[in-house]
Amino acid sequence: MTYSIIKKAVTICTAATFTLYSTSCNKMLDVKPTDQVDGNEIFNSLTTVNRAVLGVYAGWQPESTLRIGSVMADECRIGLKNAGVNGSAQNLFRWSFAGGDTEIAAPWTNAYQVINRVNRVLEGLDKVPVHNDTEKQQQQQLRGELLAIRAFEHFELYRNFSYAGVYQADAPAVPYVTSPDIDNKPARPTAAEFFQQLHKDLDAATTLTGDSEDVTRMGIQAVYALQARVALYTGNWTAAAENATKAIGKFHLASRAEFPAIWTDASNAEIIFKLKRTNLSELRPGDIWKNAGIGIVYFAPSTKLLQAYDEENDIRYNSYFDNDAALAADGQLADVVKKYAGAEGAENRNDVKVFRVSEMYLIRAEAYQHLSRLAEATEDLNTLRLARIKGYETQTYTDSKKLLNDILVERFRELPFEGHRYYDLKRLGLPIQRDEADLQSGDTQTDLLPSALYYYLPIPQSEVLSNPNIKPNNKGW
């Protein structure tokens, strides 16, 4: 996909070129193309294959989706100095983007680059010599991880670029690519066909992956978490509840004492899966919100979001946000996103939390609500709030619609800047509604309806031009 880019850029990090999370994996234009890689370098042992798989993880960049999930929705205010050559994602925030914008192309290009790497490793995995049952099990574990990553990246593409927001079986999705052939030009399958292939990968992954103490690898709990998230988006409430329960498994919600340490990477409490970031990482999640080098805040938390919390008693408030008087003195918004602040010498650098236990509680609560199991949905919602809010008094719900609304409000509070808000509204067919206080001077549009053109993201223009089988939707996207 985006073939002219992938053919030049994508690579499998081989034993000869790979250093864990090194710049040889991140600076993709500086390495030799995959069609020039000698397969013997990769597939002569499980050790070298494992290094190639680590290369897949290293090149995986969900930060673009984190940006879209927040900036498109109501979680942010645009920074007062986010403009001109020092600007970032201004058109995305103002709902005036085009298919040629970098912010639109980035998640498409990176996802299909990662998928291509996965497919190349999978194609040669059976060539690797295995000498005993232990090595055979290791080989199958690697296969399971790769299939899970392939499913995850395709699902991210679906969330961003599917024809419809609310799931429609016959609506065009995005190409599901299982071949490493970079000259192939696939068409868009229907959503039903797309998810048939995705579930095939996930079903295989559940039989191949096992428990993992390493939360930076896709173990079985992460596969269950992905299955739960997929089921939520497709309205399969029974599967959503069952897989969320499996994903929670042995994990627990972080205590109030543990919770702040999650965001400084001092604790892995309640983390099911995360992507590691180091000083060698080309992209850090905090880069989305602030340019640390020149001190410009691209996006600050919205007043709507800040006011959604009990500031004094909710442990999330001071874990997610900070107030910087120096920024105010510099003519900028003082409120800042703290989730990815990093540390001295490593600003903006924090691991990307892909799946957390709290999300699974919220998925299961929403699934139970749709299944009319209100008591169980209420229990999950109360359990999460008790873990986050000091002095919280549990509630009882008899009104199903009010319960669903409160679950969505809790997703708003629990998951900001983690790549959910825009997609939550989109999957439910709800409008994006900003407060007037979160608009810049001169901006007037607070609401974006699902019927509007800019409610949806276009297929990147480079893909439309290079692949004649990619057809935009009826809005021209």
LUMZASE-573296 format. One record per residue (C-alpha): residue number from 1; x, y, z; residue in three letters. Coordinates in nm, 3 decimals, padded with zeros to 5 digits, m for minus. Each point is the difference from the previous one (the first is absolute). Example, Ala and Ser with C-alpha at 12.3 -4.5 7.8 and 13.67 -1.06 7.14 Angstrom:
BEGIN
resi;c1;c2;c3;resn
1;01.230;m00.450;00.780;ALA
2;00.137;00.344;m00.066;SER
END
This chain:
BEGIN
resi;c1;c2;c3;resn
1;00.000;00.000;00.000;MET
2;00.123;00.351;m00.084;THR
3;00.223;m00.210;m00.219;TYR
4;00.245;00.265;m00.111;SER
5;00.078;00.066;00.365;ILE
6;00.010;m00.356;00.127;ILE
7;00.219;m00.130;m00.277;LYS
8;00.270;00.248;00.101;LYS
9;m00.052;00.016;00.373;ALA
10;m00.115;m00.319;00.166;VAL
11;00.251;m00.247;00.134;THR
12;00.036;m00.307;00.213;ILE
13;00.271;00.062;00.258;CYS
14;00.240;m00.286;m00.053;THR
15;00.262;m00.141;00.233;ALA
16;00.260;00.199;m00.189;ALA
17;m00.177;00.335;00.025;THR
18;m00.206;m00.028;00.317;PHE
19;00.073;00.149;00.337;THR
20;m00.299;00.006;00.235;LEU
21;m00.206;00.310;m00.076;TYR
22;00.291;00.144;m00.193;SER
23;m00.013;00.274;m00.257;THR
24;00.058;m00.258;m00.272;SER
25;m00.361;m00.108;00.054;CYS
26;m00.147;00.342;00.053;ASN
27;00.171;00.193;m00.280;LYS
28;m00.155;m00.216;m00.267;MET
29;00.129;00.197;m00.294;LEU
30;00.359;m00.070;00.105;ASP
31;m00.016;m00.379;m00.031;VAL
32;00.004;m00.234;m00.295;LYS
33;m00.339;m00.093;m00.150;PRO
34;m00.157;m00.329;00.100;THR
35;00.018;m00.129;m00.355;ASP
36;00.380;00.005;00.039;GLN
37;00.014;m00.186;00.333;VAL
38;00.158;m00.345;m00.011;ASP
39;m00.252;m00.232;00.163;GLY
40;00.279;m00.213;00.141;ASN
41;00.099;00.289;00.226;GLU
42;m00.338;m00.011;00.169;ILE
43;m00.117;m00.358;m00.007;PHE
44;00.313;m00.191;00.099;ASN
45;m00.099;m00.011;00.368;SER
46;m00.276;00.090;00.243;LEU
47;00.235;00.257;00.148;THR
48;00.020;00.200;m00.321;THR
49;m00.373;m00.038;m00.062;VAL
50;m00.069;00.130;00.349;ASN
51;00.215;00.303;m00.082;ARG
52;m00.206;00.054;m00.312;ALA
53;m00.318;m00.018;00.210;VAL
54;00.147;00.255;00.240;LEU
55;00.062;00.215;m00.307;GLY
56;m00.372;m00.020;m00.074;VAL
57;m00.077;00.126;00.350;TYR
58;00.262;00.277;m00.035;ALA
59;m00.158;00.134;m00.319;GLY
60;m00.353;m00.009;00.137;TRP
61;m00.114;00.361;00.059;GLN
62;m00.354;00.042;00.138;PRO
63;00.075;00.361;00.092;GLU
64;m00.175;00.123;m00.315;SER
65;m00.319;m00.171;00.108;THR
66;00.034;00.143;00.351;LEU
67;00.012;00.344;m00.161;ARG
68;m00.305;m00.056;m00.221;ILE
69;m00.199;m00.152;00.286;GLY
70;00.046;00.312;00.210;SER
71;00.046;00.291;m00.240;VAL
72;m00.301;m00.089;m00.214;MET
73;m00.220;m00.018;00.309;ALA
74;m00.061;00.209;00.312;ASP
75;00.301;m00.091;00.214;GLU
76;00.222;00.289;m00.111;CYS
77;00.041;00.371;m00.051;ARG
78;00.240;00.111;m00.268;ILE
79;00.310;00.169;00.139;GLY
80;00.019;00.378;m00.034;LEU
81;00.338;m00.024;m00.177;LYS
82;m00.092;m00.303;m00.210;ASN
83;00.016;00.185;m00.329;ALA
84;00.197;00.048;m00.319;GLY
85;00.326;m00.189;m00.042;VAL
86;m00.009;m00.088;00.370;ASN
87;m00.349;m00.149;m00.026;GLY
88;m00.128;m00.355;00.018;SER
89;m00.331;m00.161;m00.101;ALA
90;m00.178;00.336;m00.019;GLN
91;m00.224;m00.114;m00.288;ASN
92;m00.087;m00.317;00.188;LEU
93;m00.117;00.200;00.301;PHE
94;m00.195;00.247;m00.213;ARG
95;m00.168;m00.273;m00.207;TRP
96;00.141;00.137;m00.324;SER
97;00.247;m00.272;m00.100;PHE
98;00.071;m00.162;m00.336;ALA
99;00.127;m00.337;m00.117;GLY
100;00.346;00.139;m00.061;GLY
101;00.054;00.114;00.359;ASP
102;00.280;m00.169;00.191;THR
103;m00.225;m00.074;00.298;GLU
104;m00.236;m00.193;m00.228;ILE
105;00.269;m00.194;m00.185;ALA
106;00.210;m00.092;00.303;ALA
107;m00.222;m00.270;00.159;PRO
108;m00.074;m00.157;m00.340;TRP
109;00.365;m00.015;m00.105;THR
110;00.138;m00.126;00.331;ASN
111;m00.269;m00.265;00.044;ALA
112;00.057;m00.152;m00.343;TYR
113;00.377;00.018;00.046;GLN
114;m00.033;m00.200;00.323;VAL
115;m00.239;m00.242;m00.170;ILE
116;00.248;m00.050;m00.284;ASN
117;00.276;m00.080;00.249;ARG
118;m00.228;m00.248;00.172;VAL
119;m00.088;m00.169;m00.328;ASN
120;00.364;m00.032;m00.100;ARG
121;00.094;m00.167;00.327;VAL
122;m00.304;m00.228;m00.011;LEU
123;00.085;m00.104;m00.356;GLU
124;00.336;m00.138;00.106;GLY
125;m00.074;m00.113;00.354;LEU
126;m00.047;m00.367;m00.095;ASP
127;00.350;m00.001;m00.150;LYS
128;00.158;00.046;00.342;VAL
129;00.162;m00.319;00.130;PRO
130;m00.148;m00.121;00.330;VAL
131;00.166;m00.280;00.192;HIS
132;m00.235;m00.083;00.286;ASN
133;m00.346;00.065;00.143;ASP
134;00.116;00.308;00.187;THR
135;00.123;00.163;m00.319;GLU
136;m00.318;m00.103;m00.180;LYS
137;m00.201;00.172;00.272;GLN
138;00.216;00.313;m00.033;GLN
139;m00.059;m00.001;m00.374;GLN
140;m00.377;m00.024;00.051;GLN
141;00.010;00.279;00.259;GLN
142;00.171;00.228;m00.251;LEU
143;m00.258;m00.091;m00.262;ARG
144;m00.280;00.081;00.243;GLY
145;00.151;00.339;00.086;GLU
146;00.034;00.089;m00.366;LEU
147;m00.357;m00.098;m00.081;LEU
148;m00.125;00.204;00.295;ALA
149;00.201;00.304;m00.113;ILE
150;m00.134;m00.038;m00.353;ARG
151;m00.356;m00.009;00.132;ALA
152;00.061;00.300;00.228;PHE
153;00.143;00.216;m00.277;GLU
154;m00.282;m00.086;m00.238;HIS
155;m00.252;00.086;00.269;PHE
156;00.166;00.339;00.051;GLU
157;m00.029;00.061;m00.373;LEU
158;m00.367;m00.096;00.017;TYR
159;m00.062;00.240;00.290;ARG
160;00.158;00.284;m00.195;ASN
161;m00.103;m00.061;m00.359;PHE
162;m00.307;m00.222;m00.016;SER
163;m00.287;00.126;m00.213;TYR
164;m00.245;00.004;00.289;ALA
165;00.031;00.092;00.366;GLY
166;m00.267;m00.224;00.148;VAL
167;00.071;m00.359;m00.108;TYR
168;m00.168;m00.097;m00.328;GLN
169;00.075;m00.345;m00.138;ALA
170;m00.029;00.105;m00.364;ASP
171;00.192;00.330;00.027;ALA
172;00.349;00.023;m00.153;PRO
173;00.279;m00.051;00.251;ALA
174;00.374;00.008;m00.079;VAL
175;00.212;m00.260;m00.179;PRO
176;00.102;m00.293;00.221;TYR
177;00.349;m00.084;m00.122;VAL
178;00.149;m00.342;00.070;THR
179;00.258;m00.010;m00.279;SER
180;00.341;00.171;00.002;PRO
181;m00.042;00.090;m00.368;ASP
182;00.043;00.379;m00.002;ILE
183;m00.114;00.027;m00.362;ASP
184;m00.345;m00.138;00.077;ASN
185;m00.281;00.254;m00.023;LYS
186;m00.293;m00.139;00.199;PRO
187;m00.351;00.140;00.009;ALA
188;m00.201;00.078;00.310;ARG
189;m00.192;m00.302;00.136;PRO
190;m00.330;00.035;00.178;THR
191;00.015;00.034;00.376;ALA
192;m00.131;m00.355;00.036;ALA
193;00.276;m00.138;m00.224;GLU
194;00.260;00.212;00.179;PHE
195;m00.096;m00.127;00.344;PHE
196;m00.018;m00.358;m00.122;GLN
197;00.371;00.021;m00.082;GLN
198;00.080;00.191;00.317;LEU
199;m00.171;m00.260;00.217;HIS
200;00.186;m00.273;m00.185;LYS
201;00.328;00.159;00.107;ASP
202;m00.119;00.054;00.357;LEU
203;m00.139;m00.351;00.034;ASP
204;00.334;m00.141;m00.113;ALA
205;00.184;00.233;00.238;ALA
206;m00.202;m00.126;00.298;THR
207;00.116;m00.356;m00.067;THR
208;00.365;00.098;m00.050;LEU
209;00.078;00.261;00.265;THR
210;00.038;m00.069;00.369;GLY
211;00.025;00.194;00.322;ASP
212;00.280;00.254;00.003;SER
213;00.158;00.181;00.292;GLU
214;00.135;00.251;m00.252;ASP
215;m00.267;00.265;m00.057;VAL
216;00.192;00.129;m00.304;THR
217;m00.086;m00.318;m00.193;ARG
218;m00.342;m00.104;m00.132;MET
219;m00.088;m00.286;00.231;GLY
220;m00.333;m00.176;00.028;ILE
221;m00.148;00.266;00.232;GLN
222;00.072;00.268;m00.259;ALA
223;m00.167;m00.215;m00.267;VAL
224;m00.309;m00.031;00.217;TYR
225;00.005;00.377;00.054;ALA
226;00.010;00.061;m00.374;LEU
227;m00.286;m00.245;m00.053;GLN
228;m00.203;00.187;00.262;ALA
229;00.066;00.336;m00.167;ARG
230;m00.089;m00.137;m00.344;VAL
231;m00.322;m00.152;00.134;ALA
232;m00.094;00.335;00.157;LEU
233;00.032;00.176;m00.336;TYR
234;m00.200;m00.264;m00.186;THR
235;m00.278;m00.025;00.258;GLY
236;00.072;m00.360;00.099;ASN
237;m00.082;00.062;00.365;TRP
238;00.031;m00.358;00.121;THR
239;00.348;m00.036;m00.151;ALA
240;00.098;00.342;00.135;ALA
241;m00.093;m00.097;00.355;ALA
242;00.157;m00.344;m00.019;GLU
243;00.329;00.118;m00.146;ASN
244;00.024;00.297;00.237;ALA
245;m00.034;m00.245;00.289;THR
246;00.276;m00.217;m00.146;LYS
247;00.222;00.303;m00.057;ALA
248;m00.041;00.113;00.360;ILE
249;00.094;m00.349;00.114;GLY
250;00.275;00.019;00.259;LYS
251;00.035;00.378;m00.030;PHE
252;m00.148;00.252;00.240;HIS
253;m00.090;00.367;m00.006;LEU
254;00.279;00.220;00.129;ALA
255;m00.043;00.128;00.352;SER
256;m00.006;00.374;00.064;ARG
257;00.359;m00.033;00.120;ALA
258;00.109;m00.186;m00.314;GLU
259;m00.189;00.201;m00.258;PHE
260;00.222;00.311;m00.038;PRO
261;00.307;m00.222;m00.049;ALA
262;m00.153;m00.152;m00.314;ILE
263;00.050;00.331;m00.181;TRP
264;00.365;00.035;00.100;THR
265;00.067;m00.362;m00.105;ASP
266;00.096;m00.081;00.360;ALA
267;m00.283;m00.255;00.018;SER
268;m00.165;m00.246;m00.235;ASN
269;m00.307;m00.027;00.218;ALA
270;m00.310;m00.086;m00.207;GLU
271;00.196;00.012;m00.328;ILE
272;m00.085;m00.291;m00.227;ILE
273;00.218;00.114;m00.291;PHE
274;00.213;00.304;m00.075;LYS
275;00.251;00.110;m00.262;LEU
276;00.340;00.090;00.137;LYS
277;00.148;00.340;m00.075;ARG
278;00.367;00.090;00.052;THR
279;00.221;00.300;m00.073;ASN
280;00.068;m00.161;m00.337;LEU
281;m00.369;m00.002;m00.095;SER
282;m00.064;00.227;m00.294;GLU
283;m00.348;00.090;00.121;LEU
284;m00.103;00.044;00.361;ARG
285;m00.366;00.030;00.105;PRO
286;00.058;00.333;00.175;GLY
287;00.113;00.149;m00.332;ASP
288;m00.365;00.011;m00.102;ILE
289;m00.087;00.246;00.274;TRP
290;00.316;00.206;00.039;LYS
291;00.315;00.089;m00.192;ASN
292;00.245;m00.030;00.287;ALA
293;00.288;00.141;m00.203;GLY
294;m00.157;00.342;m00.055;ILE
295;m00.247;m00.005;00.288;GLY
296;m00.318;00.023;m00.206;ILE
297;m00.313;m00.177;00.123;VAL
298;m00.183;m00.139;m00.302;TYR
299;m00.309;m00.110;00.191;PHE
300;m00.117;00.052;00.357;ALA
301;m00.275;m00.194;00.175;PRO
302;m00.343;00.145;m00.067;SER
303;m00.189;00.179;00.272;THR
304;m00.283;m00.245;m00.067;LYS
305;00.230;m00.287;00.092;LEU
306;00.155;00.173;00.302;LEU
307;m00.343;00.082;00.139;GLN
308;m00.115;m00.363;m00.033;ALA
309;00.200;m00.100;00.310;TYR
310;m00.030;00.042;00.373;ASP
311;00.334;00.181;00.007;GLU
312;00.057;m00.044;00.372;GLU
313;m00.088;m00.369;00.033;ASN
314;00.060;m00.161;m00.341;ASP
315;00.353;m00.144;m00.021;ILE
316;m00.012;00.034;m00.379;ARG
317;m00.007;00.379;00.002;TYR
318;00.352;00.060;00.127;ASN
319;00.127;m00.310;m00.182;SER
320;m00.124;00.120;m00.339;TYR
321;00.036;00.380;00.022;PHE
322;00.232;00.267;00.128;ASP
323;m00.008;00.379;00.022;ASN
324;00.314;00.184;m00.108;ASP
325;00.022;00.364;00.102;ALA
326;00.303;00.049;m00.224;ALA
327;m00.210;m00.081;m00.304;LEU
328;m00.262;00.254;00.103;ALA
329;00.276;00.260;00.037;ALA
330;00.108;m00.087;m00.353;ASP
331;m00.346;00.075;m00.136;GLY
332;m00.108;m00.364;m00.024;GLN
333;m00.267;m00.213;00.165;LEU
334;00.120;m00.105;00.344;ALA
335;m00.183;m00.335;00.009;ASP
336;00.206;m00.280;m00.152;VAL
337;m00.033;m00.369;m00.078;VAL
338;00.209;m00.180;00.262;LYS
339;m00.059;m00.358;m00.115;LYS
340;00.305;00.000;m00.225;TYR
341;00.213;00.272;00.158;ALA
342;00.306;m00.224;00.029;GLY
343;00.285;00.097;00.232;ALA
344;00.300;00.228;00.006;GLU
345;00.223;m00.098;m00.289;GLY
346;m00.282;m00.200;m00.156;ALA
347;m00.284;00.247;m00.046;GLU
348;m00.315;m00.131;m00.168;ASN
349;00.127;m00.357;00.034;ARG
350;m00.232;m00.250;00.161;ASN
351;m00.105;m00.347;m00.102;ASP
352;m00.324;m00.017;m00.199;VAL
353;m00.264;m00.181;00.202;LYS
354;m00.195;m00.198;m00.260;VAL
355;m00.224;m00.213;00.223;PHE
356;m00.083;00.067;00.363;ARG
357;m00.225;m00.192;00.240;VAL
358;m00.220;00.306;00.050;SER
359;m00.097;m00.002;m00.368;GLU
360;m00.108;m00.362;00.035;MET
361;m00.225;00.089;00.295;TYR
362;m00.160;00.274;m00.210;LEU
363;m00.040;m00.228;m00.304;ILE
364;m00.164;m00.266;00.216;ARG
365;m00.227;00.257;00.167;ALA
366;m00.116;00.130;m00.337;GLU
367;m00.054;m00.353;m00.130;ALA
368;m00.201;m00.095;00.309;TYR
369;m00.211;00.314;m00.041;GLN
370;m00.090;m00.100;m00.356;HIS
371;m00.077;m00.353;00.121;LEU
372;m00.240;00.148;00.260;SER
373;00.220;m00.130;00.282;ARG
374;m00.015;00.331;00.183;LEU
375;00.112;m00.124;00.341;ALA
376;00.322;m00.144;m00.143;GLU
377;00.064;00.310;m00.209;ALA
378;m00.054;00.217;00.307;THR
379;00.239;m00.213;00.204;GLU
380;00.279;00.046;m00.256;ASP
381;m00.057;00.375;m00.017;LEU
382;m00.006;00.034;00.378;ASN
383;00.313;m00.214;00.036;THR
384;00.197;00.228;m00.231;LEU
385;m00.124;00.317;00.168;ARG
386;00.080;m00.135;00.346;LEU
387;00.358;m00.060;m00.116;ALA
388;00.034;00.356;m00.132;ARG
389;m00.212;00.232;00.216;ILE
390;00.056;00.049;00.371;LYS
391;m00.325;m00.015;00.195;GLY
392;m00.204;m00.119;m00.299;TYR
393;m00.345;m00.126;00.091;GLU
394;m00.119;m00.287;m00.217;THR
395;m00.305;00.057;m00.216;GLN
396;m00.291;m00.214;m00.109;THR
397;m00.145;00.024;m00.351;TYR
398;m00.346;m00.095;m00.121;THR
399;00.007;00.227;m00.306;ASP
400;00.196;m00.180;m00.274;SER
401;00.057;00.314;m00.208;LYS
402;00.136;00.194;00.297;LYS
403;00.233;m00.290;00.080;LEU
404;00.135;m00.004;m00.355;LEU
405;00.051;00.376;00.009;ASN
406;00.192;m00.027;00.328;ASP
407;00.218;m00.279;m00.142;ILE
408;00.089;00.225;m00.293;LEU
409;00.074;00.288;00.238;VAL
410;00.230;m00.231;00.193;GLU
411;00.180;m00.098;m00.320;ARG
412;00.046;00.374;m00.059;PHE
413;00.158;00.036;00.346;ARG
414;00.202;m00.321;00.003;GLU
415;00.144;m00.020;m00.352;LEU
416;00.084;00.351;m00.128;PRO
417;00.299;00.031;m00.232;PHE
418;00.015;m00.380;m00.039;GLU
419;m00.172;m00.011;m00.339;GLY
420;m00.367;m00.060;00.082;HIS
421;m00.224;00.307;00.017;ARG
422;m00.055;00.077;m00.370;TYR
423;m00.040;m00.369;m00.076;TYR
424;m00.247;m00.048;00.285;ASP
425;m00.220;00.275;m00.138;LEU
426;00.040;m00.130;m00.354;LYS
427;m00.090;m00.363;00.080;ARG
428;m00.316;00.118;00.176;LEU
429;m00.100;00.256;m00.264;GLY
430;00.019;00.288;00.249;LEU
431;00.092;00.359;m00.080;PRO
432;00.326;00.158;00.110;ILE
433;m00.094;00.284;00.233;GLN
434;00.255;00.252;00.126;ARG
435;m00.055;00.275;00.254;ASP
436;00.033;00.357;m00.124;GLU
437;00.276;00.050;00.258;ALA
438;00.211;m00.254;m00.193;ASP
439;m00.006;00.193;m00.328;LEU
440;00.267;00.245;m00.106;GLN
441;m00.086;00.359;m00.079;SER
442;m00.180;00.015;m00.333;GLY
443;m00.119;m00.362;00.010;ASP
444;m00.375;m00.051;00.031;THR
445;m00.078;m00.364;m00.076;GLN
446;m00.058;m00.199;00.318;THR
447;m00.182;m00.304;m00.143;ASP
448;00.081;m00.248;m00.275;LEU
449;m00.283;m00.233;m00.100;LEU
450;00.042;m00.353;m00.140;PRO
451;m00.160;00.126;m00.321;SER
452;00.279;00.253;m00.054;ALA
453;00.284;m00.056;m00.248;LEU
454;00.275;00.065;00.254;TYR
455;m00.140;m00.244;00.253;TYR
456;00.188;m00.268;m00.198;TYR
457;00.364;m00.029;m00.102;LEU
458;00.083;m00.032;m00.370;PRO
459;00.213;m00.276;m00.150;ILE
460;00.342;00.166;m00.045;PRO
461;00.035;00.165;m00.338;GLN
462;00.326;m00.182;m00.074;SER
463;m00.183;m00.333;00.029;GLU
464;m00.291;00.109;m00.216;VAL
465;00.243;00.110;m00.272;LEU
466;00.220;m00.312;00.014;SER
467;m00.271;m00.265;00.038;ASN
468;m00.288;00.020;m00.253;PRO
469;m00.194;m00.262;00.198;ASN
470;m00.034;00.225;00.304;ILE
471;m00.326;00.185;m00.037;LYS
472;m00.099;00.295;00.222;PRO
473;m00.338;00.005;00.169;ASN
474;m00.301;00.184;m00.134;ASN
475;00.114;00.321;00.170;LYS
476;00.315;m00.003;m00.211;GLY
477;00.218;m00.135;00.283;TRP
END
